[in-house]
Amino acid sequence: METTSGLQSWEELENLLKQKDRSQLEAYIETMNAGELVRAIFHLSKDDQIQLLNLLSPDYSAYLIEEIPDAKATELIEELSADKAASIINEMWSDDQADLIGSLEEKSAEAILASMNPEEAAEVRKLISYKEDTAGGIMITEYLAFPETATVGQVIYDMNQHAEEYSDYHLQYVYVISPQGKLVGVLRLRDLLLTKPSTLLTNIMIRDILSVNTSETLDGLLAFFDDHDFLGVPVVNEKYKLVGVVLRKDVLEAEGDRSDAEFMRLQGIVGGEELRTMPLSLRSRRRLSWLSLNIVLNVISASVIALYQDTLSTVIALAVFLPIISDMSGCSGNQAVAVSMRELSLNIIKPTELFRVLWQELSVGIINGVVLGILIGVGAWLWKGNPYLGLVAGGALAINTLVAVGLGGSIPLILKRIGMDPALASSPILTTITDMLGFFLVLSFATLLLPMLT
Amino acid sequence: METTSGLQSWEELENLLKQKDRSQLEAYIETMNAGELVRAIFHLSKDDQIQLLNLLSPDYSAYLIEEIPDAKATELIEELSADKAASIINEMWSDDQADLIGSLEEKSAEAILASMNPEEAAEVRKLISYKEDTAGGIMITEYLAFPETATVGQVIYDMNQHAEEYSDYHLQYVYVISPQGKLVGVLRLRDLLLTKPSTLLTNIMIRDILSVNTSETLDGLLAFFDDHDFLGVPVVNEKYKLVGVVLRKDVLEAEGDRSDAEFMRLQGIVGGEELRTMPLSLRSRRRLSWLSLNIVLNVISASVIALYQDTLSTVIALAVFLPIISDMSGCSGNQAVAVSMRELSLNIIKPTELFRVLWQELSVGIINGVVLGILIGVGAWLWKGNPYLGLVAGGALAINTLVAVGLGGSIPLILKRIGMDPALASSPILTTITDMLGFFLVLSFATLLLPMLT
C-alpha cells in the first residue's frame, strides 16, 4: 500500500515511531487491513517492532500480536518486559493467551503469568495443561453460563450490567448449569428476547444438548462441525462440568495451521514453521538437522554404486541412467505418497486398509512402469545402438517404478499406524529405498548382461 | 463403525440396498456422521453407489453428494439420468450447484440444466460464468432482500409465509435494496424483533454497509473476514446491484480446497485432485503427463554426465557422489521453496521482493553449503585417502547448495510474478537446474584436478 504521502506503509510506520506519537500510530493502523499490517511489520527492524509494541496501547498491541504468525509473536513477546507482555496478553482471547504463553520459554512464561491478573493467570495455567489440537486446547473460556434457577429477566439484567466486559464475547448461545456446574441446557440469544422476563431458564432451555469432551481430537471436532451447522459447541470435563466453548472458526483455523505445518515438514522444514525474519542460526540449524539425516540416507543408497564400480567402469554409459532412474522412481512414489496423505486427511481410507491401497497403486504402477520403461529403454537403445542397454535401463525403471508406487501408497499408512508423522518421514524413507533399488537394478542387470553391453 | 449387528457400516448399506428399503436406508444414514458415511460410500461398488443415489430421496442424495469429495461427486452425477440428477441438484445450495454443474461435461450439464426448475437453472448459468475462487464463484444466492419502502411488519409477514422455503437460508442479515436493486442497507435479525411492525426499513437499517465486488479474489475475501468478524458479506456487481452473499464458512472451505490442490500439484498430481476410486486410465494418464515432462528434464540434466564420460571412467568413484550431490542440493532448494510458498500465502512477502528473499536465503545457503560440503568432503577423503577427491565433492556440494537455496527461495516469487502457478512448476525447474549444475561442478572440478585424482 502506498500512502497519500507517497511513502510505503512501513516507512510511514517508521516515521510515526520516531515521533513516538501513539494516537497517530493507532489511527494509521486503523486504516490498514490485516495483510498490509503484517507485511509492514515484517519490514521494520526488530528494534522498531519491539518499540511499536511498547508504544501502542495494550489492545492495539494485542491485535497486532494476534495477526502476525505465531513464531514471530513468540519472538517479540520474549523481548518485552513481563509487565508490558502481561498487559498485552490480558487483552487477548483465552485460547490465544494459552497458545502464546505455552510457546514461551518457561522463565518468561512464569514472569508474565506472575504479572497478569491472578484470575486470568489461573485460567491460562489450566488451558496450557490441555494438549494442543484437542477441544481443551482450542476452547475459549469467555462464555456465559447461568444457573437453571435464574430467570430470563436476571440474565438480561446481568448482561446489561456487564455489557462492556461481554462486548467481545461470542454470545450466540447462553449455557445453563446445575449447582454442581454440570451442563444442563442451552438457550439461543433470540429465545431470551422473545420470552417474558419472569420465566425460569429451566422452563425454556433446550435440554437435548450436544457437547464434546476436553480430549476430543481436532479430527473429531471437524467432523462435528461438518455434521452440525453450529457456531460453537460446549466443552465438558469427565464429570460433565462445563469448562469452555469451542468455536467453529477456531477449529477451522487450527486445521489450517496443522496442514500448513504438514506441508512444511514434507519439504524438510523441521518444527513445521520458518520465517525468514527468524535468527539465521536457528533457520540454518533447523534445516541442517533434516539435511544431515538426508546425507546419511543418501550415502547409504549411493554405496550400492560403490559395490558395482567394476561394471560401471566397463559400461560408463550406465552412469547417465543412474540419476534418471532413481529420480523418476522417486517422483512416481511421491505422487502416491501425496494421494495417500490426502485420502488419510479426507478420512476416505484408514491406516488398516493397506492391502486395498497397495492393490490400487500397483495397477497404476504397472501401467506407468511399462510406459516409462519403454520410453527410457528405446531412448537408451537409440543413443548407443545397443538393444541390451535399452533392456537394462528400461527394465530397471519399470520395476523400480512399480515398487516405488506401491511403497509410496503404503508408507504413509504404515507410519500413521505405528504412530509416526507421515508428513515428515514418508518421502525420505521412500526415496532412500527407491534410490538403492534403482542403482541395484541397473547395475546388477548390467552385470548379468555385461558381455552383450561391451 | 461397527453396527450392533457386527457388520461394517458399508456391509449394512449393501444389505439395505439389496432390500431396496428407502426409509430404512435413510434412517441408517441418519445414525452415521459425515466421515463414516464418506468412508462407507467409498467401500461400495460403483454400481451400488449409483443405486444408492437413485434410491434415496433427493434431499438425502444431495447431502451425500455434498459430503463426498468433488471429483467423486462429478463422477457419480454423470452416471445418473438428467432428471434424477436435476432433482438432487435442486436440493443443493446455489454455490454448490454451480460448482458441480460447472465440473460436468458440457453435454451432461446442458441436459441437467434443461431438467431443472427454469428459475434455478438461470441462476446456476449466471453463477457458472463467474471465475472460481472469486466472490462471484463462492457466493450463494439464497438471501433475503426487501425494498427500503417495506415495513418491519411486512418483512416478518413474508418470512412467516415462506418459513419452509427460507428454513435453510442463512438469515443472520436481511438486506435492503433500492427500486433499481442497489444495495442500500442491512438489518440484523434481532433489529427486526425489537422494532415496531409499522416502522419502515429505511428508518432502522444500517446504511454504512460493507460489500465486495463479484470479482473480489479469494485472498481479498480472506483478508476481509480476517478484519471483520462477520458471518457473511453482500456481493455487488459493477452497478452496485446486490447479486449474492459470500459466507465466511464458504471462504474458509475454498481456501482449504485451494491449499489441498497446491499440495497435490507440488507432488506432481496434475489437476490437483486424485481419488483411488477414479478410473485407472485417468489416474495413470494424469500422473504420466507430469512424469513425462519430468523424464525430459531428467534426460537434459543427465546429458551433462554424458559429456564427461572420459573423466568419469578415469575416476569411477565420482559416480558415487553424483546422485548424493544432486539429491542433497535438491532437498536444500526445496526447503527454500517451501518457505517462500508459505511466506507468499501468509502475505508476508510480495513477488516483487526478490532481492530481499535472495539475500536472506544466501546467508543460510553459505552456512549450510559449508557445513554439508565439509561433511561430504571429509567423507570422500577418508574413503579413498585422497584429499583432492574430498575437495572436488565437498566444493561441488557447497557451491551447489548455495545456488539451490538461492534459486529455491526466488523461483516461486518469479513464477508468481509472471502469472504461473508456483506450486506446480517450482520444484521441477529447481531440481533440473541443480542436477545439471551438480553434475557439471563435480565433473569439471574433477577434470581440472584429474592428475591428482588418479
Interface residues (C-beta under 8 A of the other chain):
Chain A: N33 A34 G35 V38 R39 F42 E67 P69 L189 R190 L193 L194 D219 A223 F224 D226 D227 L231 R248 K249 L252 E255 G256 S259 D260 F263 M264 L266 Q267 G268 I269 E274 L275 R276 L280 R283 S284 R287 L288 W290 L291 S292 N294 I295 N298 V299 S301 A302 S303 I305 A306 Q309 L312 S313 I316 A317 A319 V320 F321 L322 P323 I324 S326 D327 M328 C331 S332 N334 Q335 V337 A338 V339 M341 R342 E343 L346 N347 I348 I349 K350 V357 Q360 E361 S363 V364 I367 N368 V371 L372 L375 I376 G379 T431 D435 F439
Chain B: N33 A34 G35 V38 R39 F42 E67 P69 L189 R190 L193 L194 D219 A223 F224 D226 D227 L231 R248 K249 L252 E255 G256 S259 D260 F263 M264 L266 Q267 G268 I269 E274 L275 R276 L280 R283 S284 R287 L288 W290 L291 S292 N294 I295 N298 V299 S301 A302 S303 I305 A306 Q309 L312 S313 I316 A317 A319 V320 F321 L322 P323 I324 S326 D327 M328 C331 S332 N334 Q335 V337 A338 V339 M341 R342 E343 L346 N347 I348 I349 K350 V357 Q360 E361 S363 V364 I367 N368 V371 L372 L375 I376 G379 T431 D435 F439
